[in-house]
Amino acid sequence: MCDKEIKQIRLLLSRRSVEVAKLLADIHWVAGTLQGHCSAGTMIFLETERLLFRTHEARDETDFVRMQTDSEVRRYMGGQGWPLEKAQHRFRTQYLDRPKRIYGLWATILKEDDRYIGSCGLRAGGKRGEAHLGYILAKPYWGRGLASEAAKAFINLAFTKLRLSRLLADVEQGHVVSQHILKRFGFKYGGREEIPQSGRVIFWYELTRAAWRL
Ligand SMILES: CC(C)(COP(=O)(O)OP(=O)(O)OC[C@H]1O[C@@H](n2cnc3c(N)ncnc32)[C@H](O)[C@@H]1OP(=O)(O)O)[C@@H](O)C(=O)NCCC(=O)NCCS
C-alpha cells in the first residue's frame, strides 16, 4: 500500500500548513507517482478503511473487463454484460488514466490485496452544485458493505469538501440492494422515467445537503 508515502507527504505538508494537513486527514490528494505502488500519473483521490480510490491503470483492465462482461453485474445497468470488445474499448478510451480530477468513476481498490474491484465516484451533474453518485463492484466483492463504505465516503466528500447542494442517483426498478443503500444514507425517491426503446424504468433519488445534515 501507499500508506508510508502518504504519511511522509502528510508530514511534510503539515509542517507548512495546518489547513492542508486537515484536508489530507480524509482526502489524499497525492498527484503524481507514488513509487513502487502506482503508475506514473496516477492520482490517489480518496481512501477509506478498506478501500482506496485512484486513477484507472492498465493493470486494472482484466478485472474491469471481467466485471463489465458479467451479466449479473449489469443486470440493472442495461440488462446484460458488455461484449468483450466493448468492455476493452470502453476501458481504454473512457477509463484508463481517468479520472484526472474530482468527477468521474474512480478505480476502487481493495487495500488488503491491492486489487481493482470496481469503480465508484461522482459524475458531474447538469446543474451547478449537483453531482450523481455511482458505484459498480465485481460480484465476488458484493455483500461485504463495500459499496456502502464507498457511498459514504463520496457523500461526505460531496457535502463537505465540495460543498455541493444536491446529490442524485439513478436506480433501475427492482434493484432493491441499490435502493436500500441510497435510502440508508437518506436519499429520497424523486421520480421515475421510462426509457422508450427498452421499456426499462429508472427511478431517481436525491439527497440535499440540508437533509444530509439532519
Ligand atoms: C449494488 C452494489 C454496488 C452493492 O454492493 P455491495 O457492496 O454488495 O453493497 P453493501 O454490502 O454495501 O450493501 C448492501 C445492502 O443491501 C442489503 N440487501 C442485500 N440484499 C437485499 C435485498 N434483497 N433487499 C433489500 N436489501 C438487501 C444488505 O443487507 C446491505 O444493507 P445493510 O448494510 O443495511 O445490511 C453491487 O451489488 C453491484 O456492484 N452491483 C452491480 C452494479 C450495480 O447495480 N450498481 C448500482 C447501479 S444503481
The ligand as a Tripos MOL2 file, in Angstrom:
@<TRIPOS>MOLECULE
LIG
   48    50     1     0     0
SMALL
NO_CHARGES

@<TRIPOS>ATOM
      1 C1        -25.2840   -2.6430   -5.9060 C.3       1 LIG1
      2 C2        -23.9080   -2.9890   -5.3970 C.3       1 LIG1
      3 C3        -22.9650   -1.8320   -5.6600 C.3       1 LIG1
      4 C4        -23.9950   -3.2750   -3.8930 C.3       1 LIG1
      5 O1        -22.7020   -3.5220   -3.4120 O.3       1 LIG1
      6 P1        -22.4350   -4.2410   -2.0070 P.3       1 LIG1
      7 O2        -21.0230   -3.9660   -1.6410 O.co2     1 LIG1
      8 O3        -22.8580   -5.6520   -2.0920 O.co2     1 LIG1
      9 O4        -23.4220   -3.4490   -1.0610 O.3       1 LIG1
     10 P2        -23.3190   -3.3780    0.5250 P.3       1 LIG1
     11 O5        -22.8220   -4.6850    1.0290 O.co2     1 LIG1
     12 O6        -22.5760   -2.1470    0.9060 O.co2     1 LIG1
     13 O7        -24.8360   -3.1110    0.9520 O.3       1 LIG1
     14 C5        -25.8530   -3.9490    0.5330 C.3       1 LIG1
     15 C6        -27.0610   -3.6650    1.3870 C.3       1 LIG1
     16 O8        -28.2050   -4.2150    0.7300 O.3       1 LIG1
     17 C7        -28.8570   -5.0810    1.6610 C.3       1 LIG1
     18 N1        -29.5100   -6.1050    0.8620 N.ar      1 LIG1
     19 C8        -28.9730   -7.2010    0.3120 C.ar      1 LIG1
     20 N2        -29.9250   -7.8940   -0.3310 N.ar      1 LIG1
     21 C9        -31.0700   -7.1970   -0.2010 C.ar      1 LIG1
     22 C10       -32.3990   -7.3910   -0.6620 C.ar      1 LIG1
     23 N3        -32.7340   -8.4500   -1.3930 N.pl3     1 LIG1
     24 N4        -33.3400   -6.4590   -0.3540 N.ar      1 LIG1
     25 C11       -33.0090   -5.3690    0.3870 C.ar      1 LIG1
     26 N5        -31.7640   -5.1380    0.8510 N.ar      1 LIG1
     27 C12       -30.8100   -6.0460    0.5520 C.ar      1 LIG1
     28 C13       -27.7640   -5.5900    2.5540 C.3       1 LIG1
     29 O9        -28.2930   -6.0960    3.7680 O.3       1 LIG1
     30 C14       -26.9660   -4.3120    2.7450 C.3       1 LIG1
     31 O10       -27.5870   -3.4380    3.6430 O.3       1 LIG1
     32 P3        -27.1330   -3.2850    5.2020 P.3       1 LIG1
     33 O11       -25.7050   -2.8320    5.1520 O.co2     1 LIG1
     34 O12       -28.0710   -2.2570    5.7410 O.co2     1 LIG1
     35 O13       -27.2740   -4.6340    5.8320 O.co2     1 LIG1
     36 C15       -23.3410   -4.2600   -6.0920 C.3       1 LIG1
     37 O14       -24.2640   -5.2890   -5.9610 O.3       1 LIG1
     38 C16       -23.0440   -4.0160   -7.5620 C.2       1 LIG1
     39 O15       -21.9910   -3.5080   -7.9080 O.2       1 LIG1
     40 N6        -23.9950   -4.3890   -8.4260 N.am      1 LIG1
     41 C17       -23.7820   -4.2620   -9.8590 C.3       1 LIG1
     42 C18       -23.6900   -2.8120  -10.3290 C.3       1 LIG1
     43 C19       -24.8720   -2.0020   -9.8980 C.2       1 LIG1
     44 O16       -26.0010   -2.4550   -9.9610 O.2       1 LIG1
     45 N7        -24.5770   -0.7720   -9.4760 N.am      1 LIG1
     46 C20       -25.5820    0.1350   -8.9840 C.3       1 LIG1
     47 C21       -26.3350    0.7540  -10.0980 C.3       1 LIG1
     48 S1        -27.6500    1.7550   -9.4210 S.3       1 LIG1
@<TRIPOS>BOND
     1     1     2 1
     2     2     3 1
     3     2     4 1
     4     2    36 1
     5     4     5 1
     6     5     6 1
     7     6     7 2
     8     6     8 1
     9     6     9 1
    10     9    10 1
    11    10    11 2
    12    10    12 1
    13    10    13 1
    14    13    14 1
    15    14    15 1
    16    15    16 1
    17    15    30 1
    18    16    17 1
    19    17    18 1
    20    17    28 1
    21    18    19 ar
    22    18    27 ar
    23    19    20 ar
    24    20    21 ar
    25    21    22 ar
    26    21    27 ar
    27    22    23 1
    28    22    24 ar
    29    24    25 ar
    30    25    26 ar
    31    26    27 ar
    32    28    29 1
    33    28    30 1
    34    30    31 1
    35    31    32 1
    36    32    33 2
    37    32    34 1
    38    32    35 1
    39    36    37 1
    40    36    38 1
    41    38    39 2
    42    38    40 1
    43    40    41 1
    44    41    42 1
    45    42    43 1
    46    43    44 2
    47    43    45 1
    48    45    46 1
    49    46    47 1
    50    47    48 1
@<TRIPOS>SUBSTRUCTURE
     1 LIG1         1 GROUP 0 **** ****
